[in-house]
């Protein structure tokens, strides 16, 4: 009996609380024994967590090489040229343009941009080669006549490659890198003239799987051949060809290398992340904090498997923190369309900064916050006597001003069944300069909600305006309502009483309405009483819709009409006439 009573009491008055035990995860059953943990770096005095990125790194786009080789349908020469021209327009100064020893197509493209004068003198092109003599010769040959060019040599240094692919010792692998570097220098001396500013880049492949001490040993061996010094840098690129660790461990590896490399002041330390763990952007940013000087990647994260690191996201992340990326993203849609044409790959609608939906809010609470954020920005700017562009951006849910990347505000608010009054009000204010009172927002949002619930999907700004007109603003194409206003004239008596005479069509008949009151609106209510309309004013607001002598005014009137509380709106260049139209709007809605 006691137990039964206690359970009954608990069921009624005390819900069972959630505890850690009730939500504990269960073993997945997946074969986790096949995978080992990634080795941490012993660097207890790491400094990178306290660093901030305050200036843009050097950038290299590898869209035309790493990105292109990952395409289902590799770029045609025309599409390659379109991509190259886009990268130049955006401001990239280092562009990897191909793998000329891999085939005639890549070789011919490199020759075409050199021979056609397509490369600005301040842009350095880069070409990739493996460490084999015949490939190195062909690669350097492709660069004859270039203003500024870099040969990028790589060889596999990771244990799994040494053991499985090449079956070579550490010393043998190191020697491949050293010999390859020497051959690059010999063929550059033989084939390239004084008109070419020549550079060299080396990558130990895959750096993230290579023992740190061995990666350092190979890089030092390469530098012993190249002899970097003042005016003769070497680029050491440390690729995460397969992303294997957390971004923090990636940063540790870069700090360790940056600390231990000799001749560090003559080394450009380059980071080349891929996105296998989905954290390439974070890995690149933390590597810069840990000492890297340059980032290699592709627009929108194009590349093998999960892709190279995304240069658009990285650059825009800097921009959003007030750091100039030194790359022009101001026409983000043009950049995206060109990249999609060249790669034949679509950019995801949720892609950071560039996707179709990333500045869009469907949620009602988000829409309301965005609307209020815009209003607060405008008020703050007006209070300071400046424009919105002159103050710090602070709008909820929008990390940057969409206008800064060429997006219009029209796409910021999108309305569906999850939306609320704020989003609908934003569309009307942004597109039609109508700043609806809060209670009117609530009233009209119910109309839109009924439409979305009935039909599903999204309601476009055009559809919102059409529904609003049909609900509040009869027009010649849709002349609904008992009353159509013609003209009105007000006279003021000696006692201050206003007498209003209105010519109108009432129930299809030409009618003259007359009434008196302590203002035109009060007089109009009295006039409506003569045709049996019991109306009482509850709230009245108005605003101009633009500046200048010909500006129109919008009037909003909340009325109690025959027991119903309804809003009406009137738009006219004459504020009195706008007010009368607003009353007619409410009256007509009551009788509809």
Secondary structure, DSSP 8 states (H G I E B T S, - for coil): -HHHHHHHHHHHH------TGGG------S-GGG---------TT--GGG----S--EEEE-IIIIIHHT-SS---HHHHHHHHHHHHHHT-SEEEEE-GGG-HHHHHHHHHHHHTT-S-TT-EEEEEEES-HHHHHHHHHTTTT-SEEEEEEEEE-SHHIIIIIS---HHHHHHHHHHHHHHHHHHHHHH--TT-EEEEEEEEETGGGS-HHHHHHHHHHHHHHH--BTTB-EEEEEEESS--S-HHHHHHHHHHHHHH-TTGGGEEEEEEEB-TTS-HHHHHHHHHHTT--EEEEBGGG-SSTT-B-BHHHHHHHHHHTT---SS--TTHHHHHHHHHHHH-----TTSTTTSTTTT-B-SHHHHHHHHHHHHHHHHHHHHHTS-GGGS---BTTBSS-GGGGT--GGGTB-BSTT--HHHHHHHHHHHH-----HHHHHHHHHHHHHHHHHH-S-B-HHHHHHHHHHHH--BTTB--SSEEEEEEEEEE-TTS-EEEEEEEEETTEEEEEEEEESSHHHHHHHHHHTTT--EEEEEEEEEESSSSTT--EEEEEEEEETTEEEEEEEEESSHHHHHHHHHHHHHHHHH-
